[in-house]
Amino acid sequence: MNSIRNKVQLIGNLGNNPEIINLESGKKLAKFSLATNESYTNASGQKIDKVEWHNLIAWGKTCDIIEKYLTKGKEVAIEGKLTSRSYETKEGEKRYVTEVVVNELLMLGNK
């Protein structure tokens, strides 16, 4: 059961070109957003399309693949885990961020 703890699987389209950050340690970080779509029919019989946005990050070899092959609009399937962090703005406001750390990536479609 430990293998399914904190596991996220998503299929969607990149909302932007990945931002690649080169850290002082020599590591690279990829940051990008992913849109997932859902359709359903409400009680009135009206079709509703809903888009959810997810913040994703990736390290290491996964980051290298993202940097080389992924651009805005590409369809991908990812697997990873949820992480949360907080930070303080220059104005002293506390902000919270939830991200998916990508472990595996599969490129889909022809876009």
Number of C-alpha atoms within 10 A of each C-alpha: 4 6 6 8 8 10 14 15 13 16 18 21 22 22 19 16 17 22 14 18 12 11 9 7 6 7 11 18 20 23 21 21 20 24 19 16 12 9 10 11 10 9 7 6 8 9 11 10 10 11 12 10 14 17 16 22 21 23 18 12 12 17 22 15 14 22 18 9 10 18 17 15 15 19 22 17 15 21 16 20 17 14 13 9 9 10 11 10 9 7 6 8 8 10 10 9 10 13 18 23 21 20 18 13 19 10 15 13 8 6 11
